[in-house]
Amino acid sequence: MKILLLLIISVRLVEDKVTSGQLKTIDDWVFLDKFCFLSVDGLFNYEIQFSKSLGEPNLLMYPDLEWENIYKNPEAESCEAKQSVLSPEKHQIIQLSIYSMYSGCEYIHTPNDSQSESRTIVVCRNMRYFSTTRYRWWFIAVANCNSSKARLKLTNQSLSIWIHIVILPVGSRTGL
């Protein structure tokens, strides 16, 4: 007796993009990366780590039309002007704070190399789903416009950034 074994493999093609690195800058607003969702649904994952002494920076998500308002506009030179075109109600500004419900931030205490006391870092991990009716470019920046003490002026510290963008199969928001 012969047994016929039929193996069906379901392959789901997923396109993705990963951006990671250490940011050291003296600026209070910095462009990080851009990506395009060509399909209806997409997923944006992020993990950002920084010292608590940096304050509460914002992760900024500019859709293509708002990006044009700041990129080609000479009047939008200040950090506040660049951030003002975004809408917190549309979740385009993610305040990286343990007090912000949607940021996914928490404090982590780590040993300090030079002293016996610990150092407090903020780790923010979360995701955003995107649904679009057309292909759309998104531009990601980080800013600290409101902090008078640290801003993003990083000298001996850095902002650690990991961003993962996934283009989901049409109609699928599960299985990741």
C-alpha positions as CSV (number, residue, x, y, z in Angstrom):
1,M,0.0,0.0,0.0
2,K,1.4,3.4,-1.0
3,I,0.7,6.4,1.0
4,L,0.6,9.7,-0.7
5,L,1.7,12.6,1.6
6,L,0.5,15.9,0.4
7,L,2.2,18.8,2.1
8,I,0.7,22.2,1.6
9,I,2.8,25.1,2.6
10,S,1.3,28.5,2.9
11,V,3.7,31.3,2.2
12,R,2.8,34.8,3.1
13,L,5.0,37.4,1.4
14,V,5.6,40.3,3.7
15,E,7.7,43.3,2.8
16,D,9.5,45.1,5.7
17,K,12.1,47.7,6.5
18,V,14.2,48.0,9.6
19,T,16.1,51.1,10.7
20,S,18.3,51.1,13.8
21,G,21.2,53.1,15.3
22,Q,22.4,55.5,17.8
23,L,21.5,59.2,17.5
24,K,24.0,61.8,18.7
25,T,23.1,65.4,17.8
26,I,23.0,69.0,19.1
27,D,19.7,69.6,17.3
28,D,16.3,69.6,18.9
29,W,14.6,68.2,15.7
30,V,16.1,65.4,13.6
31,F,14.8,63.5,10.6
32,L,15.2,59.7,11.0
33,D,13.8,57.9,8.0
34,K,11.0,57.6,5.5
35,F,8.9,54.7,4.3
36,C,6.0,54.0,2.0
37,F,3.0,51.9,2.5
38,L,1.9,50.6,-0.9
39,S,-0.9,48.5,0.4
40,V,-4.0,49.1,2.5
41,D,-2.6,48.0,5.8
42,G,0.8,48.4,7.5
43,L,2.4,48.0,10.9
44,F,5.0,50.3,12.4
45,N,6.9,48.9,15.4
46,Y,9.4,51.0,17.4
47,E,11.8,50.7,20.3
48,I,13.5,53.8,21.5
49,Q,15.9,54.0,24.5
50,F,17.3,57.2,26.1
51,S,18.4,58.5,29.4
52,K,15.7,59.9,31.7
53,S,17.7,63.1,31.9
54,L,17.0,63.8,28.3
55,G,13.4,64.8,29.2
56,E,10.4,63.6,27.1
57,P,11.1,63.8,23.4
58,N,8.5,63.1,20.7
59,L,8.4,60.7,17.9
60,L,6.9,62.5,14.9
61,M,5.1,60.8,12.0
62,Y,4.6,63.1,9.0
63,P,2.3,61.9,6.2
64,D,3.6,63.0,2.8
65,L,1.3,66.1,2.6
66,E,2.4,67.5,6.0
67,W,6.0,66.8,5.2
68,E,5.8,69.1,2.2
69,N,4.6,71.9,4.6
70,I,7.8,71.8,6.6
71,Y,10.4,70.5,4.2
72,K,9.9,73.2,1.5
73,N,8.8,75.9,3.9
74,P,11.5,78.4,5.0
75,E,9.2,79.6,7.8
76,A,9.2,76.2,9.4
77,E,12.7,76.4,10.7
78,S,12.1,76.1,14.4
79,C,11.4,72.8,16.2
80,E,8.0,74.1,17.3
81,A,7.0,75.1,13.7
82,K,8.0,71.7,12.3
83,Q,5.9,69.9,15.0
84,S,2.9,72.3,14.7
85,V,1.7,70.8,11.4
86,L,1.0,67.5,13.0
87,S,-2.1,66.4,14.9
88,P,-1.9,64.7,18.3
89,E,-5.5,63.5,17.7
90,K,-4.4,61.6,14.6
91,H,-1.5,60.0,16.7
92,Q,1.1,61.7,14.5
93,I,2.9,62.9,17.7
94,I,4.0,60.2,20.1
95,Q,5.2,61.6,23.4
96,L,7.9,59.3,24.6
97,S,7.0,59.4,28.3
98,I,5.9,56.9,30.9
99,Y,2.9,59.2,31.5
100,S,1.7,58.9,27.8
101,M,-0.8,56.1,27.4
102,Y,0.1,55.2,23.9
103,S,3.9,55.4,24.0
104,G,4.7,52.0,25.6
105,C,7.4,53.7,27.8
106,E,8.8,52.4,31.1
107,Y,11.7,53.2,33.3
108,I,14.6,50.7,33.5
109,H,17.3,51.0,36.1
110,T,20.7,49.9,34.9
111,P,24.1,49.9,36.7
112,N,26.3,52.9,36.1
113,D,29.8,51.9,35.0
114,S,31.6,54.7,36.8
115,Q,29.6,54.6,40.1
116,S,27.8,52.1,42.3
117,E,24.4,53.8,41.9
118,S,22.1,52.9,39.0
119,R,21.2,55.0,36.0
120,T,17.6,55.4,34.8
121,I,16.8,54.9,31.2
122,V,13.5,55.2,29.4
123,V,12.6,52.3,27.1
124,C,9.6,52.9,24.7
125,R,8.2,49.9,22.7
126,N,4.9,50.0,20.8
127,M,3.3,49.7,17.4
128,R,0.9,51.5,15.2
129,Y,-1.4,50.1,12.5
130,F,-1.9,52.1,9.4
131,S,-4.8,51.9,6.9
132,T,-4.6,54.0,3.8
133,T,-6.7,54.3,0.7
134,R,-3.7,55.1,-1.5
135,Y,0.0,54.6,-1.3
136,R,1.5,57.1,1.2
137,W,4.9,58.1,2.2
138,W,5.6,58.6,5.9
139,F,8.5,60.6,7.3
140,I,9.8,59.9,10.8
141,A,11.5,62.5,13.0
142,V,12.3,62.9,16.7
143,A,12.1,66.2,18.5
144,N,12.4,67.7,22.0
145,C,11.0,71.2,21.4
146,N,9.7,71.9,24.9
147,S,12.5,70.8,27.1
148,S,14.6,73.7,28.4
149,K,17.3,71.6,30.0
150,A,18.4,68.7,27.8
151,R,16.6,69.0,24.5
152,L,18.1,66.6,22.0
153,K,21.5,68.1,22.6
154,L,23.2,64.8,23.2
155,T,26.9,65.0,24.0
156,N,27.9,62.1,26.2
157,Q,24.6,60.2,25.8
158,S,22.6,58.9,22.8
159,L,19.2,58.0,21.7
160,S,19.0,54.3,20.7
161,I,16.5,53.8,17.9
162,W,15.0,50.6,16.3
163,I,12.1,50.9,13.9
164,H,10.5,48.0,12.0
165,I,7.9,48.7,9.3
166,V,5.9,45.8,7.9
167,I,3.6,45.9,4.9
168,L,0.8,43.6,5.8
169,P,-1.1,41.4,3.4
170,V,-4.4,43.0,2.4
171,G,-7.0,42.6,5.2
172,S,-4.5,41.0,7.7
173,R,-3.7,42.6,11.1
174,T,-3.0,39.3,12.9
175,G,-0.3,36.7,12.8
176,L,2.7,38.9,13.6
